Amino acid sequence: MKSYYLKYSIILMLFLITSSIYLNAQCPEGAITPTPGAALTIKSGEVYCISSDISLLSVSIEEGGELILAPKVTVEANGIFTIDGYLTLYDYAGLKLTGAMNQGSRYPADTKISIGNSAFISMTGSFTQFDPGANPAHPNAQAKIRLSNNAVMEICGTYSQFSGNYPAVDYAGDMDHVAYFITKAPASGVGSSILSGDEETTWIAIGQVANLNPGDASYCGPNASPDKCDIWPSWLSAEYYNCFDAENNRDISLPIVLVSFDVVKNGLIASLTWATAVEYNHSGFEIQRSSDGINWSNLGFIAASQGFGVNTVTTRYAFDDLNPLPGNNFYRLKQVDTDGSFSFSPVRTVGFMGKIDDLQVYPNPVNNVVNIAGVAPNSVIKIFDMAGNQVNRKFTLSAMNSFDLSTCKEGIYLIVVSDGSGNTETFKILKDKVP
């Protein structure tokens, strides 16, 4: 029994060390940052690195050049990716390409696409892997894809593989995980073409397949569907025309899965609540606020419920901003892992009118009638239940307004007050049982 636990501890330690190495890998010193929204050409010897979410147009990576996507970065591109050098995605990075991709089309000496743990590449167009070994100058050259644990290559257009001398896809993860190669349109080879020599590579062919052998890959196809395929992943849509499914795999593999994040006005306080479904080696959350959505300041820190290890129980958190700013307040969560890496939540906004002391909602909790005082004329007051259903609405003519809630069910309701200038305040009230 002791030897079992020792073996398990060593494996877990190695896994954590490996994960830490990948997640800590950022842009190398001297790497060039691409210009957002522009086309990009990377010449031999140049290394470009993307450390935050951006959009790009067409990208050309010449032989000897490299493009790196840092951990957890998502790049949205529109155009054609031509890869004759190296495309490297670190852990949890993602490339969403509206367009096509070619690898090895200019017959380089070596070209490789590396997709890290739980990272993904999705493309709406075709993917063509040429055989650079057809060039007599370097007959041993190869065009390869390297997939790590839970990595995904999703091709929504046609896939063509022109090498008959070596497997096109290598698995670089451990034996306790798999990687996914998804072809949603017809896939073809040259008769002797082999997809992968590793059984951890899972190939799901939703479209037709011709002259392309799975090799040792775990395979379901052609015309694969969930009912025919016992290796079908839960995140993959059955509709061939749905692209970018691979991002769902990354989301459920992230160190945390954030299932909700809400901010509401509660009197003079902004109340933040959020919940996670999964936490892995999670340190906690920094709560950040901004008045313009650009410049952010830290309001506080909420420690994770567990820290090191895996927590798969839904965990709820709350934080109150006791001194919100007049006007719009933007809030976000900075999720920090135990290895120091981090990511940001979506942004939530709540507004406080300039004279927030003038607006009052009472009583709270309420049994029958709720009063809203200090409302500017020509404002609109709406009341919603927690399912989003509007239960009452009024256009105001005076500062004092009352609503009869006696027929409403018990529970929490939101009162939304909007003035004619676009300012909005939200109050949360509790409806009690009528005595």
N, C-alpha and C positions, 0 to 999 in steps of 0.2 A: 504493500500500500504506500509506504514511504517513497519507493522508487517511482510509483505512478505520479504522486504529487510533485516530486522533483522534476520529472520529465515534463509535466504540464506547466510548472513554473518556468522552466527554461524556454519552452515554446512560447509562452505568453510574453516573457521578457524579450525574446528575439522579435516577436511581432510588434511589440510596443516600440522597440528601438528602430525597427525598419520603418514603421509608420512615422515616427518622429523625424527620421532622416528625410523622408519624402516631404512631410508637411513643412519642415523648416527650410527646405530648399527654396530659395527665392531667386531673384535675378542675379546672375553672376556679375562681378565687378567689371565695369567697362561695357556692359550690354547697352544697346541703343533702344530707346523707347519709340515705338511707331507713332505716327500722327493719326489721331482718331478720325474716322470718316474718310480716309484716303486710301488709295491703292499703295501697295508696298512691294518693292523689289529688294531682295536680300542677296548680295553678291558673295562670292567665295571669300571665306575668312571673316565675314561679318556675323555677329550674333545679336539678334533683336530679342527683347524680352518684354512681355506684357504683364504688369503687376496689378492692374485694376480693370474692371469691366469696360470694354470699349466696343465700337463697331468699326469694321474695315470694309474696303472694297476688294478687288482682286489682289491676290498675293502670289508672288513668284519667288521661290527659294532656289537659288542656283546651286550648283554642285559646290560643296564645301561651306555653304551658308547654313544658318540655323535660326529657327523661330521657336521661342520658349513661351509657354503659358504657365505663369506661376500658380501655386496652389489656390484652388477655389475661384479662380478667375473664369469669367464667361465672356467669350468673344462671339459677337454676331457679325457675320460677313455676308456680303452680297456680291457675287461674281464667281471667278474661277481661281482655285488654288492649284498652282503648278509646283510640284515638289520634286526637286532633283538633289536636294540636300537633306536637312533633318528638321522634322517637326516634332517637338517634344511637349507633351502635356503632363505637368506634375499632378499630384493627387488632387482629386475633386475638381480639376479644371474642366472646362467645356468649350467646344467649338460648334456653333450652330451656323451652318453654311447654307444660305439660299443660293444654290448654284452647284457647280460640278467640281471634281477634283481629279487631277492626273498625277501619277507618281512614276518617275523614271522616264518621262517622255523624251528627254534629251540625252538618254543613255549615259548617265553619270557612272563614275567608278563605284559609288555606294550611295544609297538613299534609304532612310529609315523614318517611319512614323512610330513614335513611342507614346503610349497612352497609359498614364499612371493609375494607381489604385482609385477605383470609382470615378475615374475621369471618362469623358466621352467625346466622340465626334459624330455629329449628325449632319447629313446633307440631303437636300431635296433633289439634287441632280445626280448624274452618273459618277461613278468612280472607276477609273481605268488604271490598272497596274501594268506598266510595260515591263519588258525584260531587258534591263540594261546590259546583260551578258551577251546580247546579240551584237554588241559592238566589239569587233575583233581586237580593239585596243585594250579591253579589259574583259575577257570572256567569263571571268568568275564573279563579275559584279551582280548584285542582287537588289531588288526592291522589296523591302520587308515592312510588315506591320508588327509591332511588339505590344502585346496586351498584358497588363498587370491584373491584380486581383479586382474583380468586379468591373473591369474596364469594358466599354462598349464602343463598337464601330457600327453605326446605323446608316445604311445606304438605301435611300428611298427611290433613287433612279437605278438604272442598270449597272451591274458590276461586271467588268471584263478583266480577266487575268491571263496574261500572255506568256507566263513562264511555265515550262514543263519540266524544269530541272530541280526545283526546290519548292518546299511549302511557302506560301505567301505570308502566312500568319504564324508568329511564334508566341507561345505563352510564357510570360516571365514572372507569374505569381507563384503562390505555394499550392500544395496539393489539396488544401482544405477549402479552396475557393475555385471559382470559374471566371471566365471572361466571355463576352458575347460578341458575335459577329452576325449582324442582322441584314439580310438582303430582302427588300420588299418588292422589288421588280425583278425581271429576268437576270440570272447570273450565268456567266459562260466562261469557258476556258479553251484550251487548245487540245483537248483530249487527254493528255498526260498531266494536266494541271492538277495540283493538290492544294487544298486550302490550308491545312495545318497538320503538323505531326504530333500535336498534343491533345489528349482527350479532355483537358480542362478548357479547351477552346470550344464553346458552344455555338454552333452554326444553325441559325433558324432561317430557312429559305421560304419566305411567304410567296415569292414568285416562282417562275419556272427555272429549271437548272439544266444546262447543256454543256457537256464536255468538261465538267469541273467535278473532281472527286473530293469528298470531305477528308480523305486520308484518315488520320486517327482522331479527328475532331468528333465530338458528340454532335449528332446531326439529326435535324428534323426537317423534312422537305422532300420534294418540292410541294408547293401549295400548302404550306404548314398552317395550322390553325390550333387554337387552344385545346379543342377536343381531340385532336390527333397527336398531341405533343405533350409528353409528360415532363419535358424539360423547359416548357414555356414559362418565362418569368412573369411575375405578377404585374410588373410595370409596363409590359409591352401590349400595345393596342392590337386588336385583331384586324383592324382596317388597314389595308396596305397604303392608303392615301394619307394616313395620319403620320406626319413626320415629327421629329424631335421628341419621340418617346424616351430616348436614352436619358434625357435630363431627369425624368422621374426616377430612374435608377440611382442617379447621383444624389437626388434629394433624400431618398430613404437610406443612403449610405453615409450621409454627413455626420460629423460628431454629434450634432443635435438635429432633431426634426421638430421645427417650430410649427405647431398646429394652429395656433391663434395668437394674435397680438392686437389689443384694442386699447384705445384711449378715449375717455369720456370726461365731460365737464361734470363735476360733482360740487355744486355751489361755487366757491372760490378756488377750488382745488381741481387739478387735472389728475385723474386716476388712471393708472396704467395697469393692465392685466395681460398676462400671456401664459401659454401652456406649451409644454414639450411632450412628445410621445416617446422619444428615445434620446438618451444622453450618453456619450462615450468620451471618457477622459475630459470632462467639461469642468472648467474652473468657475465660470459664472458670467454675469451680464453687467456691462457698464450701461447705465441709462444716460442717453445723450439728448440734448435739446438745442434747437436752433430757432431763430426768429425769421430766417430767410431760406432755410433748407440748404444752405451752403456752408456757413460757419457754425461749428458745433462746439458745445461745452458739456462737460461731464457733470451730472447731477448726483450720482451715487453708484454704488456697486452692490449687486445681489449675488451672493455666493451660490454655486450649484448645490443641489440637494445631496449629491453624492461625491463628486470629484472624480478620482481615479476609478476606472472600471466602467461597467455598462449598467445603465439604468433604463429599463424598458417600461416602467410604469409612468402613466401620465402624471406630470408634475406641474402644479400651478404656482405662479408667482404674481406678486403685486407690488406696486410702488406708487406713492403719491407725490406729485409736485405741488408743494404747499404755496409756492410763490410764482405762478405762471406769469408770463409777460402779457401786457396789453396787446391785442391783435392776435394774429395766428401764431401758434406754438407748434413746431415740428418736433416729433419724437422718433427716436430709433434705438434699437438695442445693439450693442457691440458684444457679440458672443465670443468669449475668450476661452481657448482650450488650455489644458494643463501644460502643453508644450510651448505656449506663447502665441500660437497662430490664432487668427480671429477672422470673423466675418460679420456683416451687418444685416440686420433685419430690414424688411420693408419699412417705409416711413409712414407714420400716422400723424394726422393734423387735428388740432382742436383750437377753436377761436374763442377769445375773451374780448368782449366789447371794451371800449376805452374806459367807461365808467362802470366797472364791474360791481362796485358796491351798490349801484342803484337797482340792480336786478335781483329779485328774491323769489324763491319758490318755497311755499309752506302750506300746510304742515308736511313734514316728511319724517316718518311714514304717514300715509294718508289713508283715511277710511272712506270718506265720501267725496268731499270737494277739495281740490287743490287750487291754490291761489298763486298767481304769477304777477308780482308787482314790479313797477319801474320799467315797464316795457315801452319802448319808443313807439309813437304812432306810426301806422302803416307798416308794422311788422307782421310776420306770419308765425303763428305758433302751431307746431305739430306734435302729436303724441304718438309714440310707437311702442308696441310690445317687443319683447326680445326676439321674436321671430321675424321682425321687420314689418309687421302689419301696422298700417296707420289706423289708430282708433279714434282720433279726433283732430280737428283742424279749425283754426280761427284766424281771420284777418283783423288786426287790432285797430281800434280807434281811440283807446284810452290807455292809461298807464296800468290800470288794474284789470286783470282778467281772471276768470274763474272757470273751472271745468268740473263737471260732475262725473266722478269715476265709480259711483256706487255699483253700477252694473258690470264693471270690469272684473276680471278674474284676479285673484291674488298673484303677486309676483312683482318683478322689476319692470319699470317702464322708462322710456327716454322722452324727455321734453326738449324739443329743438326750437329755439327762437332765432329767427332770421330777420334782420332789419333791412331797410331799403338800400343800404350801402354794401351789401354782400357779407356783412359780419354775421357770424353764427355762434350761438352758445348752446351747449347741450348739458342738460341736467339729468341725473339719474334719481328716480324716486322709487319707493317701495309701497306697493298697494297692499294694505292689510285687509283682513276679513272685516266686513261690516258688522258692528256689534249688534 
